[in-house]
């Protein structure tokens, strides 16, 4: 499980060094093989260990290529998916096209999301975090929660 938020720096070639706390696991369980693709709803990237991504691919394969919405989802996620293997320094190279999609600058934020990471530009992450907190506070007690959220307890 990946959790936590890490401030990292992209080098001039677009590489980022993964946090030390995950390096051994990513190497031993996944041989350092990762897949990076775009997020469809936010200006960030999604970084999956290969085995986790393969589960996503199975789900995408089951979608109909005749349904325009399902085909669009396949096209966007698979068409932007890029292999990102960890090098000897535990770095991965993010392709320029993906960095541009997410508006990544030198300072980025890596956010654990259980089976994957989100990669954000630091300023965009801070703005999203503030907006999410404000929205939760403004809607507290006034929004009808989904069935799943009604039973969710911290």
QUIQUICOR-V664755 format. One record per helix or strand. SS is the DSSP state (a for helix, b for strand). FROM is the first residue (numbers start at 1). TO is the last residue. If there is no record, write none. Layout:
ss: {SS | SS}
from: {FROM | FROM}
to: {TO | TO}
This chain:
ss: {b | b | b | a | b | b | a | a | b | b | a | b | b | b | a | a}
from: {2 | 5 | 15 | 20 | 33 | 45 | 50 | 68 | 82 | 91 | 96 | 107 | 114 | 116 | 122 | 147}
to: {2 | 9 | 17 | 30 | 38 | 49 | 61 | 80 | 85 | 93 | 102 | 112 | 114 | 121 | 139 | 150}
